Every structure is written in C-alpha cells, then in structure tokens.
Amino acid sequence: MKTVSIFSRYLFIEMMPPFAVNIMFFTLVFLLTQILDITNMIVNYQIGMGIVLLLLLYSMPFFLVFVTPMSVMVAVLLTFLRMSNDNEILAMKSCGISLYALVPSVSAFCFIGCLLTGFMSIFGVPWGEISLKKLTIEVASSHIDIGLKERTFNDSFKDVMLYVNKIDIKSKALIDVFIEDQRSKNLVITIVSPKGELFAEPGKPVFHLRLFSGIINQVNLEDRSVNSIEFDTYEVNLDMGDALASARSGTPKDEKEMTLSELRQYLKETTEKNTQYYVSLLEFHKKFSIPFACFALGLLAVPLGLHSKSARRSFGLGLGLAFFLLYYLLLSAGMVFGEAGVYPPVIGMWMPNIVIGGIGLWLLIRSVNDRPVSINILPGMMKRFAAVFKRNS
C-alpha cells in the first residue's frame, strides 16, 4: 500500500511540468494569432501597450476554458508516453501494482484542471466579456477608426447602420460608405457615398461623418413616398452615448456575459422556447460540461500512452490534439443541433464527454487485461490514407 502511495505521488508530480508547459505553449499560440491585430493597433492607431494588454487579458478566460482540458489531456499523455518508453510501467507491473492504481492520481490531476476550467467558465468568461465590451467601446469612442472594420456592418450607433468597404490607413478616409439611418420616425434614410471622413467632437462621445459626392434616398413609411437627393458635401452626426451608458451599466446583453445565477433566472422566467432560450440553455450546460471534459480526456490519455514504446513525444502531442479536435467537433455539433432544437441542449453538451470518456474507459479496461489497442499503427494508416487521397486527386 505504501508503494502504491509513493508511486501515486510520483505520477502526480510528473504530470505537473508538461501541464504548465502546455498552458504556456497554447497561450503563446493564442498571442501569435493576435499579433497582427496588436501590431496594427499600436502602429496605425497609436493605442498604448497597456490597453492592448488589457484586451488580451479580458480575452484569456474564454480561451483558457478550452486550453485547460486540452493541456490536461496532453500532459497525461506525454507523462505516460515517457513512462512507457522508460519501462517504468513495466517495472510497476512487476511490483504487482495494477494499472487501476494509476486512476486516483490521474483523477486528482484532472480534478485540478476541472476546478480551473470551471472557475474560468463560471466566473472568468462573464467578467472577461463584460470588461472587454466596456474597454472596446471606450477605446472605440476615442479611436473610432478601430471600431470600424472593412466590409462589416457596424451598429454601434443607435438606429444607424454603417458599412465601409475600405479604410485608408494613411489618410483615415472611408471608401464606399453606406448608411441606413432610422432615427427619424416613419422615415428610413439610406446614404451612399464614395468617400467620407470621420472625426470626433472633443470631450464628447459624438462623431461627425462628412461625406462627399453621394446620394440620399428617403423612404416615408406613412405615404410610401421616395425622394432622392444628390449632394457634394453632407454631414451625419453619430452618437455613442447610449452604447457607452449600456456598457458602463454592467447589464448583461447576451448569454456569455451572464453569470450562472442570471442564466438560471433567465431560463426559469422564460416561457417561450425560442432560439435565445436554447442558446442560453446551451451556455448553462457548457459551463459544467467543458470542465468535466478534463476527466474524459484525461481518462482517454492513460491507455493511449501506456503501450507506445516507439512513439515520440511529438506524436503523442499530435495524437492528443487529434482527439481533442474530435471532442471539439462533437461539442460544435451539439451546439448547432441543440440551438436548432433538434435534441435537448443537455444531450448536445454532455454527449462529447460520454463518447470520449466511454472510449477512454474501454481502452483502459483492454489495457488492464493486457489486450491494448496499439496506437503505433496510426501513423502508417494516416500515410496510406494520404497516399490514396493523393492518387485519387
């Protein structure tokens, strides 16, 4: 019993370094995906590094919700790959220690990952989404060029839809501008202009959009009349005061910004089972299902790493990513069908855990009974599949 306890502590400690390395590695990958946007904000829009760091900080909780289960799985897999290659698993068996004795250490390690993921999912994501929304609107109010994106409909201004085909970085000119203005009652105004300039009013969240050589179409909904006016210069006033007030109020706008209690209250009070209801129900179950994915993925990683003496660590990393991709595909499918109401959202959110955990349990039982499924055949199968695909293409 003492030998099992020593081995359990040893196994637990061995899994910590690869877990920390995986967290840092995938965080670096996340930062690299944002490097172009960061460079653009610093160079072209003179955004301070402090604001950029805050934007990244507020984005991290959502990212860590998915990174942590993946890091747990890869850490367990790499640990057992190393122990298998160093014949430590064989030595353990020779001492009469069953493979089931590994499960408590792996479960404790997965429990830590579950707690971290659950904290990020339940508390971190709502905090990050609300904080990111506040900071984005405040930055956009002082650097409106950042708030505007090419070939994207912008609805930051109340009752005004703004579309810009291209933004000239050097001159800050807006090319091919389209505006739909519904601020006047029973009157819809559309404005089309080949060029525009946007500038702020000092000290106020008010912006002026100066357009050149365009056309205005006015549609009166009462008498159904249409008027068209051509102009050389026309100025549109845009107010972000409502957006700023809404952001500062802290009132959640969507399901990702809601806390667990707010989601529960919304689901309890809502009587109409529409798309918003299903999306909120999916978000509620996702706050628990993704943390528990640490157990399913960690359990799967044990048998995958037990019998792979010829496998390299890079292969183990790739294998872990492949199975996590399978989990993510199942989760995405569950979100799509659950949102459409094809089946209950609880099934869509928990089915990936059941499938991955079931595969892991089956492989573990086979490994304990000395009938393991060798993963060393996978590279050859992938090469043959790639060769067949190449010939057919």
N, C-alpha and C positions, 0 to 999 in steps of 0.2 A: 504493500500500500504506500509505503514511504517512497519507493522507487517511482511509482506512478505519479505521486505528488511532485517529486523533483522534475520528472520529465514534463509534466504539465506546465510548471512554471517556466522551464527552459523553452518549451514550444511557444508559450505566450510572449515571452521576451523576444524570441526570434522573429515574430511577426510584426513587431513594432517598427523596426527600421525601414523595411520595404513599404510599410503603410505610409510613413512620413515622407519617404522619397516619392511615392506615387502621388500623394496630395500636392507636393511641391511641383512635380512634373506636370500634372494636368492643370494646375493653376498657371504655370508658365505657358502652357499651350493656350489657355484662355486669354492671357495677356497678349500673346503673339497674334491672336485673331483680332485683337482690338488695336494693334499698333498703328495701322494706317489711319484709323479714326482719331487716335490720340495725336499723331503727328500732324494731321490736318487741322485739328483744333488749336494746337499750340502755334504752328507756323502761320496759318492763314487767318486765324481769328483771335490770336493773342490771348487765349484762355490760359489762366495760371495753372501751374502744376498742382497746386492744392485742390482746385476744382476737379481736375482730371482724376486725381487720386480718390476724391470723394465719389465720383461717378463709378469708378471701378469698385470701390468698397461697397457701395449700395447694390451693385450688380452681383457681387460674390455669393450672397446667400442662395440665390436661385441656382447658381452654377454648382455650389457645393452640395446641394441636395442630390444631384446626380453623380458628382465626382466621388463622394464618400463611399457609397455602395460599390462603385467600380474599384476604388482603391482597396477596399476591404477584400474583394474577391481576388484581385491581382496579388495582394500581399500574402494571402493564404496560399495561393497557387505557387508563387515563387518560393515560399518557405518550404513547401512540401516537395517541389522540384529539386531544391538544393539538398534536402534531407534524403531524398530518394537517390540522387546521384552520388551522395557521400556514404550510401549504405547505412545511414542512421536508422531508417525504417526497418531494414533487415536486422540490425542489432537489437532494436526494440522488440521485434517479434521473437528473437532468440532468447530474450529475457522473460518470455511468457506474457508480455504486455499486449493485450488485444488492441486492435485498431479503434475499437469503440472508446478506448481510454483517451483518444485524441479529441473526441467530440466536446467534452466540457471546456477545454482550453480554447478551441475554435469558437464555441458558443459564447464564451466570455468576451473574446475579442470582437465577435460580431455584435454583441450587446453594446459595447462601447461605440462601435460605428453606428448602431441603431439609435443610440441616445443623441449622438452628434447630428445625425441626419434629421432626427425628429425635432431637435431644437431649431435647426435651420429651417425646417419645413413649417413648423407651427409658429415660431416667433420671428425668425430671421427674414423669411420671404416677405411677410406683410410689412415689416419695418423697412426692408430694403426697397420695396416697390413704392411705398408712400414717400420715403425720403428721396428716392430717385425722381419721383414725379415733381416734388417740390423744387428740388435743385434744378431739374431740367427746365421747368417753366421760368424760374428766376434767372437762370443763365440765358434762356431764350429772350427774356424781356430786356436784357441788357446787350445781348448779341443776337439779334433777331435772325441774322444770316444762318446761325446754327439751327434754329428752329425750323427753317425752311429746307426742304430736301427736293432735289430734282425729281421730276416725274412722280410726284407723290401729292395726293390731296391732303391739304393742311386745314384742320378745323379748330385750331387753337383760338380763333376769334369767334365770338358768339354770333351765330346766324350768318357767318361769312365763310364760304369755302374758297380756298386759294390754291391754285395749281400753277407751278412754274416748270417749264420744260427744261430750262438750263440756267445755271447761275455762273456768271463770270467772276472767278475768284479775284482777279486783279482789280477790276473796276466796280465789283459788287453789283453789277447790273443784272436785272432779271430778264431773261429772254423768253418770249412767247408766254405771256401771262394770261390766265383765265380766272375770272372771279364770278362767283354766284353769291349775290347779296340778297338776303331775305329779311333784312332788318325793318323794312317798311311793311306795314300791314297790307295784305291783299296785293302786294306788288313784288314781283320777282325780277331782279335786275342781273343781267349777265354782261360782263365786260370782257372784251378780248383786245389784247394789245401786244404788239411785237416786242416792246421793251418797257421796262419800268425800273424805278429806283425806290428803295425803301430806307427811311431814316426815322430815328426815334425823336420823341419830344423830351427834352431834358427834364429829369426828375419825375416823370410820369410813365405809366405802362401804356402809353398811347403811341402809335406808329402811323406814319403817313406814307402812303404808297402813291408815288407820282408816275402816271402812265403817259405814254406818248403814241400819237398816231394810231388810235384804236377806234373801236365801235362799241356803243352801248345799246343793248336790247332790253326794253322794259315790257314786261307782260303784266297786265292788270287782270287779276283773277275775278274781279267783280263783273266788269263789262266785256272781258275776254278780248281786250284790245292789245295791240302790239305796236310799239314805237321803236324806231332805230335812230340813233344819233351818232354821227362821226365827230371825233374830237382830235385836236392837235395835242392838247395837254389836259389831263384830268387827274384829280387827286382824290384818293379814297382814305378815309380815316379808319384805323383799326385799333380796337381797344382790347388789351389783355387783362383788364382789371378783374373780370369775372373769373377767368382761368386762375389768376393768382390767388383770389379770395377762396376759390374752391380748393386749391392745393394747400393753402395755409390752414384751412379749417380742419384738415385731417380726416374728413369724411370719406370712407372707402367708396370707390367708384365701381370696382369690379371684384370678382371672386378672389383674385390673387392678393388684393390689398386687405381683404377681410381677415380678422383674427378668427380663431377657432370658435369662440363664443358667438361672434357675429354671423359666421356661416351657419351655425346651429340654429340661431334665432331666425335667420332668413328662411332656412328650409322648413322650420316649424310654422312660420307665419304664412308662407306662400301656399296658395291654394291651386293656382294654375301651373300645371306641369309643362312649361314651355322650354325653349332651348336654354334660357338663362337658369332655369331650375336645374336642369340636368348638368349644365356646366358647373354650377355651384356644388351639386352633389358629388360630381367627379373630383372637384378640388378638395372637398371634405375628406373623401376616402383616400385621395392621393397623399394627404398629409400623414397618413398612417401606413399605407401600403408600401410606399417607397422606403421609409426607414426599415420596415421588416424585410425588404429585399436584401438587406445585409445578411440575414440569416440564410435565405435561399441561395444567394450567390456564394456565400462562404461555405455552405454545405457542399455545393457543387464543386468548389475548388479543391476540396480534400481528395476525392478519388481521382480527379484529373491529374493531380501532382504525385500520386502515390507510385505509379508504375510508368515512369518515363525516363529511364536512365540515360537514354541517348538524346533526350530533348534538351535544347538550350534554353536559357532564361528568356532570350528574346522570343523564342517560340511560345513559352509559357505566357508572356505578356500578350502576344498576338492572340493566343487561344482565349485568354481572359477577356480581351476586348471583343472577340467574336461572340462569345456567349453573352456578354453584356449588351452587344448590339441586338442579339436575339431577344433579350429581355426588353430592351427599349422598343423594338418593333412590336412586340406583343402589347406593351403598355400603350404605344401610339394607336394601335388598332383598337384597343379597349376604349381609349378616349374618343376616337372617331365614332365607333358604334354606340358607345354609351351616350355621347352627346346627341346622336340622332334618335335615341330611344329604342334602338334595335333590341337591346337587352339591358337589364338594370346596371347602372354605373358601378355598383358594388362588385359585380362579376368582372367588368372590364378592368377595374383597378387591382383586384386581387388575383385574377387568373394568372398573370405572369409569375407571381410568387409561387402559386400552386404548381405550375408547369415546371419552372426552373427548380424549385425545391423537390418536386417529385423525381425529376431526372437525377438530381444530386443524391437523393436517398437511395434510388435504385442502383446507381453506380457504387455508392458506398457499401451497400449490402453485398454486391458482387465482389467488391474488393476484399471485404472481411472474409468471404467464403472462398478466397483465392481463385476467383473467376473474373478478374478485372477486364475491362474494355480498354485495350491499348489505344492510346492517343497518337502513337508514333506512326500509325498508318494514315493519319490525316494529311500530312504534307504530300505523300505520294498521291493520295486521292485528289487533292487540290491541283497538283501538277497535271495529272491525267485529264481532269475536267477542263483545265485551261487549254491543254493541247487539243482536245476535241472541239472546244469552243472556237479556237483559232482556226482549225481546219474548216469548220462549218461557215465561219465568217469570210 
